[in-house]
């Protein structure tokens, strides 16, 4: 016991762990009773780590080739011990991470936490959400089954429609102007290496900004603050214990979903077969899928796909620029209109996603 304590003391002295301990003790977190919004950012970080760990385990068996991808996944879920649950946890952790990220951005917007000096925190959060969707897109093809190949092929054709850079992007993704077997390797590298590293950098930057500016809490009169029980508590150990308990609950939820609703493997992709009748993209792209269905092939002199992509770009640019558009006067009429536009966008995207889920697949219409 004495020797272990000496080793810990030696390690702490060399790493200056006392500075970290002082930072955690002095760091304060504003709490108003139990509010889930305080734990959403930590939940995203936890699910990202869970994604990385399960992804590493799956990559030990995955073969990123046209001939080996489907069979390696099949071997993972049928022959490798607990392989099926690892794959299921990986998928559900990804789904929950996107859901929580959307809810987190909504709570940040609703509480006004994007205002000065937190503009970069808001923008980095938007970039992180976009990265999650990109990781989801690149990972959908990797099982190499009929649905994933057909849905990804449609997605690539949409990317091709991006003005000026679309064709070049498709050539990079496909490994050439037409489909090549290298496409699966390119998607694998993007899904497992390039995008996760980019996400890690954004997460580190995002967390750094939160540490610099602290957690946002709406300004309220001191009398109202006391009546509602708003107080600042030390991050360590009080808030740290709460967030660890929240992570345990979240892990149990992921495992339960993975056990009850494990993803199906389907049939191996056949590039020369007819597109399956039940083809639909992942749920997080259903809003785009439904929008493309209802937009005419051509609107005036613009192709329908190009118009939809342009609308998405404008909305993303508007959300990123929102903290700079709003004036300092929180009660102004312009602020109310700007915030209303954001809420309308949110509900339109939600409505289109639900509509896309309930509608018939495109190939059957």
Order of alpha helices (4+ residues) and beta strands (2+ residues): alpha-alpha-beta-alpha-alpha-alpha-alpha-alpha-alpha-alpha-alpha-alpha-beta-alpha-alpha-beta-beta-alpha-alpha
